[in-house]
Amino acid sequence: MEINLKGMKLSAGQGQLFHSEIPGNNEILKPLGKEFGKPIFIDIRLEIEDQRIKAFGTISTEVVLNCSRCLEPFVYDINANFAVGMIDISLQEEQDLWQDELVFIKDGIADFSALIYDIILTQVPMAPLCSINCKGLCPICGIDLNSSSCQCQQDNIDPRWEKLRHLT
């Protein structure tokens, strides 16, 4: 998402709101084996704060994930807020700010694309669960324990824990 700042007049105490809906780039999520379930909705408010342009925004979308227990696909909602500074790329060397906290302006255009995808990637859980109560797969027969049950006996106890078995 790019915002053209040329000719834009921002004054202290007043902001400018931008809304955009962009299709999710599945190539970004492909290494994770994931894909977008709906477009990415972005609201960004540009404000002047301490004589710098700051961007405050929200991102919402859906990502299709596979449960780490039962391996079934499910839709995961992503809703995230962000606040970043903006700086002209020609002034970058003069600033002592972290690159992750900035959106760079080049030729009057602020490109939020990298920031948006970084935020989405940080919101995707490492071990996603379709439900907190997901029972997963049987380690012996592999049946999905959420939809059916099995009669497998799981007596494989680590010998170091064997004496604890008799406590119950």
C-alpha positions in Angstrom: 0.0 0.0 0.0 1.4 3.3 -1.1 0.3 6.8 0.0 1.2 9.8 -2.1 2.3 12.6 0.2 3.0 15.2 -2.5 1.0 18.3 -1.9 -0.6 16.9 1.3 -1.0 19.5 4.0 -0.8 18.1 7.5 -0.9 20.3 10.6 -0.5 19.6 14.3 -3.6 18.3 15.8 -5.2 17.3 12.5 -4.7 14.0 10.9 -5.6 12.4 7.5 -7.2 9.0 7.3 -6.6 6.5 4.6 -8.5 3.2 4.1 -7.4 0.5 1.7 -8.3 -3.1 0.9 -5.6 -5.0 -0.8 -5.4 -8.7 -1.9 -3.1 -10.8 0.3 0.1 -11.8 -1.4 0.2 -15.6 -0.8 3.8 -15.7 -1.9 4.7 -14.1 1.4 3.0 -16.9 3.4 4.0 -19.7 1.0 7.2 -20.7 3.0 4.9 -21.2 6.0 2.4 -23.3 4.1 -0.3 -20.7 4.7 -2.6 -18.5 2.5 -4.8 -15.5 3.0 -8.5 -16.2 3.5 -9.7 -12.7 2.6 -8.2 -9.4 1.5 -6.2 -7.2 3.9 -8.1 -4.2 5.3 -5.9 -1.3 6.4 -6.8 2.0 8.1 -3.9 4.5 8.5 -4.1 7.9 10.1 -1.2 10.3 9.4 -0.5 12.9 12.0 2.2 15.5 12.8 3.8 14.7 16.2 7.0 16.4 17.4 7.5 17.9 14.0 7.6 14.4 12.4 5.0 12.5 10.4 3.7 9.5 12.4 1.4 6.8 11.1 -1.1 5.0 13.3 -3.1 2.2 11.9 -5.0 -1.1 12.1 -4.7 -4.2 9.9 -7.3 -6.9 9.7 -7.4 -10.1 7.6 -7.9 -13.8 7.7 -5.2 -16.4 7.2 -5.9 -20.1 6.5 -3.7 -22.2 8.9 -3.4 -25.9 9.7 -3.9 -26.9 13.3 -0.7 -28.1 14.9 -2.6 -30.9 16.7 -5.1 -32.3 14.3 -3.7 -30.9 11.0 -7.1 -29.6 9.9 -7.3 -26.3 8.1 -9.0 -23.4 9.9 -9.4 -19.6 9.5 -7.4 -17.5 11.9 -8.4 -13.8 12.3 -5.6 -11.2 12.4 -6.3 -7.8 13.9 -3.3 -5.7 14.7 -2.5 -2.0 15.6 0.7 -0.2 14.7 2.4 3.1 15.2 5.4 4.1 13.1 7.4 7.1 12.3 7.9 8.2 8.7 11.1 9.7 7.3 12.4 10.8 3.9 14.9 8.2 2.6 17.4 11.0 1.7 17.5 11.9 5.4 18.0 8.3 6.7 21.7 8.8 7.6 21.0 11.8 9.8 18.5 9.9 11.9 19.3 7.6 14.8 16.2 5.5 14.6 15.5 1.8 14.2 14.6 0.8 10.7 11.8 -1.4 11.9 10.1 1.6 13.4 10.0 3.5 10.2 8.2 3.8 6.9 10.5 5.4 4.3 9.3 8.2 2.0 10.8 8.2 -1.5 9.9 10.9 -4.0 6.9 11.8 -1.9 5.5 8.2 -1.8 5.3 6.3 1.5 5.2 2.5 0.9 3.6 0.6 3.8 3.7 -2.9 2.0 6.7 -4.3 3.9 5.4 -3.1 7.2 2.0 -4.6 6.6 3.4 -8.0 5.8 5.9 -7.9 8.7 3.0 -7.2 11.1 0.9 -10.0 9.6 3.8 -12.5 9.8 4.4 -11.7 13.5 0.7 -12.3 14.2 0.7 -15.8 12.8 1.2 -18.3 15.7 4.0 -20.8 15.6 1.8 -23.6 16.7 -1.7 -22.7 15.7 -4.7 -24.5 17.2 -8.1 -24.8 15.6 -9.6 -24.8 19.1 -8.2 -24.6 22.7 -9.9 -28.0 23.3 -8.4 -29.7 20.2 -7.6 -33.3 21.0 -5.3 -33.8 18.0 -4.5 -37.1 16.4 -4.1 -40.5 18.1 -0.3 -41.2 18.3 -0.9 -44.9 17.5 -3.5 -45.1 14.8 -3.6 -41.5 13.6 -7.4 -41.0 13.8 -8.6 -37.4 14.5 -9.8 -37.6 18.1 -12.0 -34.5 17.6 -14.4 -36.3 15.3 -14.2 -39.9 16.5 -12.5 -42.0 19.2 -10.3 -45.0 19.1 -9.6 -48.0 21.3 -5.8 -47.7 21.2 -4.0 -48.5 24.5 -1.3 -46.0 25.3 0.9 -47.7 27.8 4.1 -46.3 26.5 5.4 -44.6 29.6 8.9 -43.2 30.0 10.6 -45.5 32.5 11.7 -42.5 34.5 8.1 -41.7 35.2 6.9 -45.3 35.9 6.8 -44.9 39.7 4.5 -41.9 39.4 1.9 -44.0 37.6 1.0 -45.8 40.9 0.2 -42.5 42.7 -3.2 -42.2 41.1 
